[in-house]
Amino acid sequence: MNPTRSRFSPQPARHVKERVVHSLLFLSAMSAIAITLAVVSILVLESMSFFREVSLREFLTDTQWTPLFADPRYGVMPLVGATLVVTSIGLLVAVPLGTLAALYLGEFAPSRVREFFKPTLEMLSSVPSVVYGYFALLLVTPLLQQIIPGLPGFNMLSAGLVIGVSIVPFVSSMSEDAMRAVPMDIREGSYAMGATRLQTARYVVFPAALSGIVAAYILAMSVALGQTMIVAIAAGQQANLTLDPTQPAATLTAYIAQVAIGDVAHGTIAYQSIFAVGLVLLLMTLVLNILGHFMRRRYRESY
Amino acid sequence: MQSKRVFLALSTAALLGGVAALTPAWAQTATVRVDGSSTVFPISEAVAEEFQRANRNVRVTVGVSGTGGGFARFCRGEIDVTGASRPARATEIEACRAAGIRFIELPVAFDALTVAVHRDNTWARQLTVAQLRTIWEPGATGRITNWRQVDPAFPDLALTLFGPGSASGTFDYFTEAIMGRSGQSRTDYMATEDDNVTVMGIARDRGALGYFGMAYYEANRERLRSVSIVPATGGAAVAPTMENVIAGIYQPLARPLFIYVSERSLQRPEVRQFAEFFLTQGARLSREVGFVPLPAEAYTVAAGHLRDNRLGTRFATGEPVVGVRIQDVMRREPRL
């Protein structure tokens, strides 16, 4: 006779419950992958209809992007150029500011100051991007117009600067976490050798946290790439092949927003162009993520 | 602990009760859906505001999808009224016919399509139609980038252009009036369906030029300067004012503005009341927002058409719209 098992023992029910929970959690994890696959397949499918009409060569080499006009041209380079310019300006602002902020908060600030500044910095990321866009258009641009005479009302420079401001929290928060993960022993060893706080931060902590900091930069770059509203509002929506940040231009994302919000009919080639542009954006972000993955692996330090 | 649970239960009940009380009110509200031209939008918005104030149980939503976008939604049955800054095109009439949607065309105001420049622009006080064509024709893309190329007497200043995009009725009308064929335009300008963005762009750039409906100029007089147009037939330059449109001399850029109401939607009392309100208040409100009101008889005739269900458009395929005057619009009869 088995004293622990009877017909009404909870054992089988518990086993079933475990299985159910296990499956639910597995489905949740799979759903993320499924959604990603769905998005990619839709982009690829619709882009295929686009590329049946427009040759890949014209798409990659033509210098004008005017799909909504009577004589359409489909060269994606103006959009890609504008995206890269705006992202670079954003990173030029966010990387130094964010890294130095993280360094100060992590290594130098007394704990009372840190408790105040850290949440305040993260509040920057809670401002909606459309508010940032109008901030760029109505505050930053007039200010810049006084420094740079002749600056057009819509330009890539103010959009880039404000994008930089909006991604500073990503850089600073992740960099600070990376720096905090560096064990105290290494720091103390450095202090014991007579190094100042600045020397410790520069030569010991920063290199040790490098993989996490690089991950922060890559994340910031991905966010800057995907920024839509700030560029749509502040940089104008005129596709323009130029590397000059004082000119107005349209990025990949701003073009997608312009067409998606407008009233282009389904199935037309102008409609399919947004999927082709979306695919380009996806590939750029994918390349960036793979790059980030390899760089993190290379600089990783295990403690 | 006990009071905390009670409080939680009470607040949840209050929240649910509030939602339950409001939902029937939301569900019952009669809605009139208006969309269409960004040029007609100021009038539609003003009419909608006053109508909702007078009829508290009716909601009027006004969208700005552009003339083309408005017609697309209208011929799919998604909206009741669409504003248009040009008459319906052949393709749009066909689309409505295919979908079984019949409409009544109501003229509501006249517009002097205004070409505007920066307030400090003192050299381009008047432009000829030929000069406008030089600036805006498709061949000017990348080529005409300086004011001096338009007229050697103008200063050596970069020319930045703003205007509506290719889905806009204003774009269709301007290109037809200046270039001779709708849709013919250079492509390297800041194209946006939102005329406020065009106003903002021109106001910030000394070498800027753009075009939009006159209501947007009237609302921004301090920031812009309007350009007088020398008509194609020659003569003196004419400013985009109400008097000149009524006299019929602001050519070729004076144009009628319409609303189209679907016959099916008119069976709902709130839509019919809204359309009648539009016509009775249209003169006053179009003048208020900055357009040229039609003469009083025009609104009476239009109200008669609404009452008698006179379906169709005055501008069947192929008939030119450019150069049509207020009297011509009043004289024409709508046909299916």
Interface residues (C-beta under 8 A of the other chain):
Chain A: Q64 T66 L68 F69 A70 D71 R73 L137 T141 Q145 P152 G153 F154 G236 Q237 Q238 N240 P248 G262 D263 V264 A265
Chain B: S65 G66 G68 G69 A72 R73 P138 T160 G165 S166 A167 G183 Q184 S185 T187 D188 Y189 M190 A191 T192 E193 M200 G201 A203 R204 D205
